[in-house]
């Protein structure tokens, strides 16, 4: 989404949304204290939902429900209790998901390599946690809380594709993390995956679909600078992933964020 097309959230709209949420039955008892506190005190937090609803739907009628569903999503996955030690250490050694570089609009680049996803190798929740933990850090950044997600589909087979995981990724950005996703890039989508995409496309708001692009090595350069495109994708980036990078990067993002979602991890230990 370019800056020119971004709607705004007015002070009045934020105040009305907050007042309506505060009258929601049992909201302070049903949801995590830190989530309710953000709703009460953080205008930027509420503005993300208003902006998202305006951009996707053209109005704000569903904003209150959107916030409530976000709270429910966090409660269901126990996101506020998600700590670095609870991530599967074996998955951290894989290059499944990581944040490195910026796109041409200066949004954070997150890479999700489907070749590292093997259906049934680990419980779905463990794959979800390692993704959500990273998305969470970017969502709560004080500045530039936006990301472009590159879905690397090169050299995958059917064993790397699970509908529940793909649905989770799509819903995460469309329903739960408002105004987080700037662009979704499908890199080298194989023909068999196109059927999967066509199923999900019918379930996704057309405005959200506008953020999606299907790219090869040449087309990827329309969105990303060469310095951040891996050499095996036609770029100049020789970055090598490691589990320690994931941990260090998450900690650095957290330092620039509003919430302490990394409580126990300390690189000095």
Secondary structure, DSSP 4 states (H G I P E B T S, - for coil): --GGG-----HHHHHHHHHHHHTSTTHHHHS-HHHHHHHHH-HHHHHHHHHHHHHHHSSSTTHHHHHHHHHHHHHHHTGGG--GGGS-HHHHHTTSEEEEEEBTTSPEEEEEEGGG--TTTS-HHHHHHHHHHHHHHHHTBSS---EEEEEE-TT--GGG--HHHHHHHHHIIIIISTT-EEEEEEES--HHHHHHHHHHHTTS-HHHHTTEEEE-HHHHTTTB-GGGSBGGGTSSB-----HHHHHHHHHHHHHTBSS----S--TT-
